[in-house]
Amino acid sequence: MSSTPIGIGLLGYGTVGSAVDRLLTARQADVERVVGAPVEVRRALVRNVNAPRSVEPRPGLLTDDFSAIRDDPSIAVVAEVMGGVSPTREWMLELFAAGKSVVTANKQLLARHGAELFAAAEANGVQLRFEASVCAAIPVVKVLRESMIASEVNAVLGIVNGTTNFMLTKMADGADYATVLAEAQRLGYAEADPTEDVTGGDAAAKVAILASIAFHTQVTIDDVPHEGIDTLDSVDVAFANDLGYSVKLIGQARRVEAGVVVGVAPTLVPHAHPLSGVNGSFNAVMLRGDAIREVTLVGPGAGGDETASAVIGDLMGVLGTSGTGFPRTAGVFRDLPLVPADDVESALYIRLDVKDEPGVLARIAAILADEAVSIDSVVQRASEGRAQLVIVTHTAPEGAARRAISSIEATGVCASRPVTLRVLAAS
């Protein structure tokens, strides 16, 4: 065991960066036993060294000069917890060229430039690890990249955004969207600008990363159609509950005969399904394959300490291996087509605000039948000459269902735009 400390650099010293520093110090003896030498954070890059901070760093730790980390030979590995795409991407490429491995929590960067970054790390004989970029403390990346490398995973689906899961849990109790968003912000689950979470962008980046790993093909965030919960009405959450479903923001990546299906959307999940009971800010990822059948990983998906824990796990992984480590690359070796959104098959929940008069339901059923969309169940609630008509369809191509919905609108029987949500299969 060496007595010479191994230096760590940090890009960022906010909630996650300061937690990495604190946890490494608090677990110093355990870390040393794993790595075989003391480990210490040498420098942390910040935009403003003099800005007020909730955690007071030790003297000399902070710098606003990137070269102080890049060019320091005592720093063996760098943890990027600053976020953003630029200049973070350029800095990471410079670190690889300088022979330094990088651990990152930056899902947006990987979902946009992952292929370039992995190639650069490989070319320079260093490692790029990214467990913290997906679901914080849940080790789904490690499981997919290493434990299940020979298992031929054919589906990854789950709840991959803790903020929206917290909000949907509260909405299921009867609260409205604005109220639960304010509570999520007050508790620190949602940012002051929650756009990335509530529109599904955060989950889409994670799905892109997971699909790329699981299916060994390149998927970027631009390939992932996504809808969020920002337009979700509490009325639909209540209807779903009455029908035996919870509403969850589900991210999915599936291998099908035609290629790869990816997407993020609010989805009705049967109460009997394992994902239905995952509440609060927790995340859950289900992996399915012929060899493994089904494995579900559940845990906290957000928070400084949770993310810092994943970062430290990757740091230990880098320091505990030699060369490029295992696996050497991101494992992208297939060129699989993406299935067009209209060709994706799904059951749908459709809510229509229609005139309460004879023949309306028959006309709607006929329009759906013309597009080969069959009805599984119907609920109707009438009031003052109008009816809330809720239809759950059998599985059908989404393009056909949406054409039918457009035709229904064109008849003039709807007082407002129809609401459409996907329905997850029971198993």
C-alpha positions in Angstrom: 0.0 0.0 0.0 1.4 3.3 -1.1 1.6 6.4 1.2 1.6 8.8 -1.7 -1.8 10.4 -2.1 -3.7 10.1 -5.4 -5.0 13.4 -6.6 -8.5 14.0 -7.7 -9.7 17.1 -9.7 -13.3 18.4 -9.7 -15.0 20.4 -12.4 -17.6 22.1 -10.3 -18.0 22.5 -6.5 -21.7 22.9 -6.1 -24.1 20.5 -4.3 -22.6 17.4 -5.9 -18.9 18.5 -6.1 -18.8 19.5 -2.4 -20.6 16.2 -1.5 -17.9 14.2 -3.4 -15.2 16.1 -1.4 -17.0 15.6 1.9 -17.7 11.9 1.4 -14.1 11.1 0.2 -12.8 12.8 3.4 -15.3 11.1 5.7 -14.6 7.6 4.1 -10.9 8.2 3.8 -9.8 4.9 5.5 -12.2 2.8 3.5 -11.3 4.4 0.2 -7.6 3.9 1.0 -8.1 0.2 1.6 -9.9 -0.2 -1.7 -7.5 1.9 -3.8 -4.3 1.0 -2.0 -3.3 4.6 -1.4 -4.8 7.8 0.1 -7.1 9.8 -2.2 -7.6 13.5 -1.9 -9.3 16.3 -3.9 -6.5 18.6 -5.0 -8.3 21.3 -7.0 -11.9 22.2 -7.9 -12.7 24.4 -10.9 -15.5 27.0 -10.4 -16.6 30.0 -12.3 -16.2 32.4 -9.4 -13.8 31.6 -6.6 -15.2 34.3 -4.4 -18.9 33.5 -4.8 -20.7 32.7 -1.5 -21.1 28.9 -0.8 -23.2 26.9 1.6 -20.1 24.7 2.1 -16.8 26.6 2.9 -14.0 24.9 0.9 -10.5 24.6 2.5 -8.0 27.3 1.4 -6.5 26.8 -2.0 -8.9 24.2 -3.2 -10.9 26.4 -5.6 -9.6 27.7 -8.9 -11.1 29.4 -12.0 -8.2 28.3 -14.2 -8.9 25.0 -16.0 -5.2 24.5 -16.8 -4.5 24.2 -13.0 -6.3 20.8 -13.2 -5.4 19.8 -16.7 -1.7 20.4 -16.3 -1.3 19.1 -12.7 0.6 15.8 -12.9 -0.5 14.9 -9.4 -4.2 14.7 -10.5 -4.9 11.2 -11.9 -8.6 11.4 -12.5 -11.2 14.2 -12.8 -14.8 14.2 -11.8 -17.0 16.4 -14.0 -20.0 17.6 -11.9 -20.4 21.1 -13.4 -22.9 20.3 -16.1 -23.6 22.0 -19.4 -22.4 21.0 -22.9 -19.9 23.7 -23.7 -17.2 24.3 -22.6 -17.5 21.0 -20.7 -17.1 19.0 -23.8 -14.0 20.8 -24.9 -12.5 20.5 -21.4 -13.1 16.7 -21.3 -11.4 16.3 -24.6 -8.4 18.2 -23.3 -8.3 16.1 -20.1 -8.2 12.9 -22.2 -5.4 14.3 -24.4 -3.5 15.1 -21.1 -3.9 11.4 -20.1 -6.5 11.9 -17.4 -9.5 9.7 -17.0 -12.9 11.4 -16.4 -15.9 10.5 -14.3 -19.1 12.5 -15.2 -22.7 13.0 -14.1 -23.5 15.0 -17.3 -26.4 13.2 -19.0 -27.0 15.9 -21.6 -23.4 15.9 -22.7 -23.3 12.2 -23.1 -26.6 12.0 -24.8 -25.4 14.5 -27.4 -21.6 13.8 -27.8 -21.1 10.4 -26.2 -19.7 8.7 -29.3 -17.0 11.4 -29.7 -16.1 11.4 -26.1 -15.8 7.6 -25.8 -13.6 7.5 -29.0 -11.3 10.2 -27.6 -11.0 8.4 -24.3 -10.1 5.2 -26.1 -7.6 6.9 -28.4 -5.8 8.3 -25.4 -5.8 5.1 -23.3 -7.9 6.6 -20.5 -11.4 5.9 -19.1 -14.7 7.7 -19.2 -17.2 6.5 -16.6 -20.7 7.9 -16.2 -22.8 6.0 -13.6 -24.0 9.2 -12.0 -25.5 10.4 -15.3 -28.5 8.0 -15.0 -30.6 7.5 -11.9 -27.9 8.7 -9.4 -27.4 5.9 -6.8 -29.0 3.1 -8.9 -26.1 1.2 -10.6 -27.9 0.5 -13.8 -25.0 1.6 -16.1 -22.6 -0.8 -14.4 -25.1 -3.6 -14.6 -25.7 -3.1 -18.3 -22.1 -2.5 -19.3 -20.6 -5.3 -17.3 -22.9 -7.7 -15.5 -25.3 -8.2 -18.4 -22.9 -7.8 -21.3 -23.8 -11.3 -22.6 -27.4 -11.3 -21.6 -28.9 -9.8 -24.7 -31.1 -7.2 -23.0 -34.1 -6.5 -25.3 -36.0 -3.9 -23.2 -35.2 -1.1 -20.7 -38.0 0.8 -19.2 -38.8 2.6 -16.1 -39.1 5.8 -14.0 -35.9 7.7 -14.6 -36.7 11.2 -13.2 -37.2 11.6 -9.5 -38.7 15.1 -9.7 -41.6 14.2 -11.9 -42.2 10.9 -10.0 -42.6 13.0 -6.8 -45.0 15.3 -8.5 -47.1 12.5 -10.0 -47.3 10.8 -6.6 -48.7 14.0 -5.2 -51.1 14.5 -8.1 -52.4 11.0 -7.5 -53.5 12.2 -4.1 -55.6 14.9 -5.7 -53.2 17.9 -5.8 -53.0 20.0 -9.0 -49.8 20.5 -11.1 -49.0 24.0 -10.0 -49.2 23.1 -6.3 -47.0 20.0 -6.6 -44.4 21.8 -8.7 -44.1 24.5 -6.0 -43.7 21.9 -3.3 -41.1 20.0 -5.4 -39.1 23.3 -5.7 -39.5 24.1 -2.0 -38.1 20.6 -1.1 -35.2 20.9 -3.6 -36.5 18.1 -5.9 -37.1 20.6 -8.7 -34.9 23.4 -10.0 -36.0 27.0 -10.1 -36.3 26.4 -13.9 -37.9 22.9 -14.0 -38.2 22.8 -17.7 -35.7 19.9 -18.4 -37.5 17.7 -15.9 -41.2 18.5 -16.5 -41.0 18.4 -20.3 -39.3 15.0 -20.3 -35.9 16.3 -21.6 -34.0 14.9 -18.6 -35.5 11.5 -19.0 -34.9 11.5 -22.8 -31.2 12.0 -22.3 -31.1 9.1 -19.9 -33.1 6.9 -22.3 -30.6 7.7 -25.0 -27.7 6.6 -22.8 -29.4 3.5 -21.7 -30.5 2.5 -25.2 -27.0 3.0 -26.5 -25.5 0.7 -23.8 -28.2 -1.9 -23.8 -28.4 -2.4 -27.6 -24.8 -1.4 -28.6 -26.0 1.2 -31.0 -25.7 4.9 -31.1 -28.8 6.7 -29.8 -28.8 10.5 -29.1 -31.3 12.6 -27.3 -32.5 14.0 -30.6 -33.6 10.4 -31.5 -35.8 10.1 -28.4 -39.4 11.5 -28.8 -40.5 12.8 -25.5 -43.5 14.3 -23.8 -43.5 15.6 -20.2 -46.1 16.2 -17.4 -46.3 19.9 -17.9 -49.6 19.6 -19.8 -51.0 16.8 -17.7 -54.4 17.4 -16.1 -55.2 16.1 -12.7 -58.5 14.9 -14.2 -56.7 12.3 -16.2 -54.7 11.2 -13.2 -58.0 10.6 -11.3 -59.6 8.8 -14.3 -56.6 6.6 -14.6 -56.9 5.7 -10.9 -60.5 4.8 -11.3 -59.6 2.6 -14.2 -57.0 0.7 -12.2 -53.9 2.6 -13.3 -51.2 5.0 -11.9 -49.8 7.7 -14.2 -46.0 7.6 -14.4 -43.5 9.3 -16.7 -42.1 6.2 -18.4 -38.9 6.1 -20.4 -38.5 3.1 -22.6 -36.0 1.5 -25.1 -37.0 -1.7 -26.8 -35.5 -4.0 -29.4 -38.2 -5.1 -31.9 -37.9 -6.8 -35.2 -37.9 -3.5 -37.1 -35.2 -1.9 -35.0 -35.2 0.2 -31.8 -38.2 1.9 -30.1 -37.3 4.7 -27.8 -39.5 7.3 -26.1 -40.6 9.2 -22.9 -44.2 10.0 -22.1 -46.7 10.1 -19.3 -48.1 6.5 -19.3 -50.9 4.7 -17.5 -49.3 1.8 -15.5 -51.6 -1.0 -14.2 -51.8 -1.0 -10.4 -50.5 -4.6 -10.4 -47.3 -3.6 -12.3 -44.1 -3.3 -10.2 -43.5 0.3 -11.5 -46.9 1.5 -10.2 -45.8 1.3 -6.6 -42.6 3.3 -7.1 -43.5 6.6 -5.5 -41.9 9.8 -4.3 -38.6 10.8 -5.7 -37.5 7.2 -6.3 -36.5 5.8 -9.6 -36.9 2.3 -11.0 -35.4 0.6 -14.1 -36.6 -2.7 -15.4 -34.3 -4.7 -17.7 -35.7 -7.6 -19.7 -34.0 -10.2 -21.8 -34.2 -13.9 -22.8 -31.5 -15.0 -20.4 -32.3 -12.7 -17.4 -36.1 -12.6 -17.9 -36.6 -9.5 -15.8 -34.5 -7.5 -13.3 -35.7 -4.4 -11.5 -33.4 -1.8 -9.9 -35.0 0.7 -7.5 -33.5 3.5 -5.5 -33.2 7.3 -5.0 -32.8 9.0 -8.3 -31.8 12.5 -7.2 -29.9 14.4 -4.5 -26.4 15.6 -3.9 -25.2 12.7 -1.7 -26.8 10.1 -3.9 -25.2 11.4 -7.1 -21.9 11.9 -5.3 -22.0 8.3 -4.2 -22.2 7.2 -7.8 -19.4 9.5 -8.8 -17.2 8.1 -6.1 -18.0 4.6 -7.1 -16.8 5.4 -10.6 -13.7 7.1 -9.2 -12.8 4.0 -7.3 -13.5 2.0 -10.5 -10.9 4.1 -12.4 -8.3 4.0 -9.7 -8.8 0.3 -9.1 -8.1 -0.7 -12.8 -5.2 -0.2 -15.2 -5.2 1.0 -18.8 -8.6 1.7 -20.2 -10.3 -0.6 -17.7 -13.3 -2.8 -18.5 -15.1 -2.5 -20.8 -12.6 -0.6 -23.0 -15.2 1.2 -25.1 -18.9 2.1 -24.9 -19.6 -1.1 -26.9 -21.3 0.6 -29.8 -21.0 -1.8 -32.7 -24.4 -2.0 -34.3 -26.3 0.3 -36.6 -29.9 -0.4 -35.7 -32.7 1.7 -37.3 -35.1 3.7 -35.1 -38.7 2.7 -35.5 -40.8 5.8 -36.6 -43.2 7.1 -33.9 -46.2 6.3 -36.1 -45.2 2.6 -36.3 -44.8 2.1 -32.6 -47.5 -0.1 -31.2 -49.2 0.9 -28.0 -52.5 0.8 -26.2 -53.9 4.3 -25.6 -56.0 6.2 -23.2 -58.2 8.7 -25.0 -60.4 11.3 -23.2 -62.9 13.2 -25.2 -65.2 16.0 -24.1 -68.2 15.4 -26.4 -71.9 16.2 -26.9 -74.1 14.0 -24.8 -76.4 12.8 -27.5 -77.4 9.6 -29.1 -75.1 8.1 -31.7 -71.9 9.9 -30.7 -70.2 6.9 -29.2 -71.1 4.8 -32.2 -69.6 7.4 -34.6 -66.4 7.5 -32.6 -66.2 3.7 -32.4 -66.7 3.5 -36.2 -63.9 6.0 -36.9 -61.5 4.0 -34.7 -62.6 0.8 -36.4 -61.8 2.3 -39.8 -58.2 2.7 -38.6 -58.2 -0.9 -37.2 -58.1 0.5 -33.6 -60.2 -1.7 -31.3 -61.7 -0.5 -28.0 -60.9 -2.3 -24.8 -63.1 -0.3 -22.4 -65.2 2.8 -22.2 -66.2 5.1 -19.3 -68.7 7.9 -19.8 -69.6 10.6 -17.3 -72.3 13.0 -18.4 -73.1 16.5 -17.1 -75.3 19.4 -18.5 -75.5 18.2 -22.0 -71.8 17.1 -22.4 -70.0 13.9 -21.5 -66.4 13.0 -20.6 -65.8 9.9 -22.7 -62.7 7.9 -21.7 -61.7 5.1 -24.1 -58.8 2.6 -23.5 -57.8 0.9 -26.8 -56.2 -2.4 -27.5 -52.6 -2.2 -28.9 -52.4 -0.6 -32.3 -49.9 1.5 -34.3 -49.9 5.0 -32.8 -50.1 6.6 -36.2 -53.4 4.9 -36.9 -54.8 5.8 -33.6 -53.8 9.5 -34.0 -55.3 9.6 -37.5 -58.5 8.3 -36.0 -58.4 11.0 -33.2 -57.9 13.7 -35.8 -60.9 12.4 -37.7 -63.0 12.4 -34.5 -62.0 16.1 -33.9 -63.0 16.9 -37.5 -66.6 15.7 -36.8 -67.2 18.7 -34.5 -68.4 16.6 -31.5 -65.5 17.6 -29.3 -65.6 20.8 -27.2 -61.8 20.7 -26.6 -58.7 18.9 -27.8 -58.7 15.2 -27.1 -56.2 14.0 -24.4 -54.1 11.0 -25.4 -51.8 9.0 -23.0 -50.0 5.7 -23.6 -51.0 2.6 -21.6 -48.3 0.2 -20.4 -48.9 -3.5 -20.8 -49.5 -5.4 -17.6 -46.2 -7.4 -18.0 
